């Protein structure tokens, strides 16, 4: 069943990386600004509607 | 700061959207055909290319990789530039990506119908196409990361994270699961065998659901639902939390496809545990999507687009609740190999992927054509027709699954099985008909959308590119407020790219697997021997005709299975199976121990006219197997390839392989002759009979260890 070992190691590296990233982000207060990103996408920056000067 | 002017390209999103619609209709048509074939076998038309075993992979591949695939690319090519305030990195790469992907789809449809298949579900495409997929995927990756590199918006919106994770993981899954040794131009054997192949396949299979059907569509949801509702996402924090936890948990869940099989117990338990945990991040995504509409439910009443999104996201919530439940072993005992699984995936495919795609298209097409949707009423009708179609599809399948389960495990007071397999098939047929009608209704709704969108396109004028302006990224970034590690990555796309590539490089590590594999393919059951050349040819015919789409080769350790099919399957029995053929659905009975159960003549007649041997059977006829000659020219290279993969054929066996093949074939022809059947020993049916008669027999030669 060597494939299990190989896949386990691979998956562990990926998942471990994700886990560290997640814990780190919580500890470092990553989620303090959770207002602007959600709102920013609602605004279009296209200039088709604006008068071009 | 000086504002920079640039433009968003609408041409490629439009192309991808058209491709989504086209392949969606094609994929659903194929689905409707195979659904009716299960109830009315004459619809197989007695032709190889139109037979269920070949059309079913066309349906699954078309819906997953063509319909949903193009849906993903539509969403990314439209939203990514707008989220990052820049144009897509390269038009040339975009064109290569688009046309490359469509060519792959066409090649896939043709080769699958022609019988070129690896026999691994959702990864059926042969090696040249696998390579093409890898190349186009890399082109897509360069284009996506290039865009991220040249962005004018520092923050990477959550949708982009989903797209990145999808790209990276799909790349790795595809490479690892497609490790195969070419035998000829369109034939290969996977380097893994038996249990190992099964594990890699379902690690891939489950994560294809996760990272092709789910994460990119969550990205799509996080862009298009807020846009369509004109509301910010309910909780940005939740979106980040559930993103990380989702990708962390998903990668482990694959073994839940192999519960009660010959896979080691601990691997099964691992898969189950992680599958149950998956409920939380999945529902985080669902609730976040639904709550985005908080205070906007009045809009849902008016707007068919939001209706599609609401039901789509709800379907996601239902199937991600069902998924963990199906991963419980006692529930899985009922659902595995049954129509329940089929219902489950269609709640996801029709509801989540289908409805989200429809909502996106209804929102996107009018915008790109600077007009209003031709008819809101028609879109609303589509919504109701589609919803009804899903319900009519799913309920009969759930019903059929439970019904057949109770029939399978019914014993008479004397301790005999109460029902023959054919009895169960026949009680299921009416449910197959209802399901097919449900699918047809869903397809009709889709056609309504096609009409609506064609009308919309013809009344609008296409906006090839949209001018936009934004400030460039400052050379030096002065962070405001608190700094987080996360924002560091977000500001450093190269770091992000390197990290992503590191993860992809893991795929490279996996390429070393073959070296490991060959050693562990050493048999653990001494009586299990490699296939004879004729059986090997027969096995390749079995794979080619897609027998695994209806027949399993894995007997689970239940009384009602052991009594019906024979001794439960052992891991050591599959060590020479490149690829494994355990299957995932029992429309027909398990074949793991079919060898020696019936005479050769039974198989001969059954393949020619299934109902002659099993009245009421819904199996197709296979007349071409009686006309076509065995491809003896390929025997040499097949034996050679198998030896390279660790199958212990003696050195130089290639030279006399065909001699042995003919000798065995003549013997079978002679046996058939005693039953008054005249057939040339060169025909493919002879090889198939040889394989069928071999299956599951080796272990019977094993000396009994238990004392009586």
Interface residues (C-beta under 8 A of the other chain):
Chain A: X1 X2 X3 X4 X5 X6 X7 X10 X11 X13 X14 X15 X17 X18 X19 X21 X22 X24 X25 X28 X29 X30 X31 X32 X33 X34 X35 X36 X37 X38 X39 X40 X41 X42 X44 X45 X46 X47 X48
Chain B: X5 X8 X82 X83 X85 X153 X155 X157 X158 X172 X192 X195 X196 X199 X200 X203 X223 X226 X227 X230 X231 X232 X233 X235 X236 X237 X240 X241 X244 X245 X247 X248 X251 X252 X264 X267 X463 X466 X467 X468 X469 X470 X481 X482 X484 X485 X486 X487 X503 X506 X509 X510 X512 X513 X516 X517 X519 X520
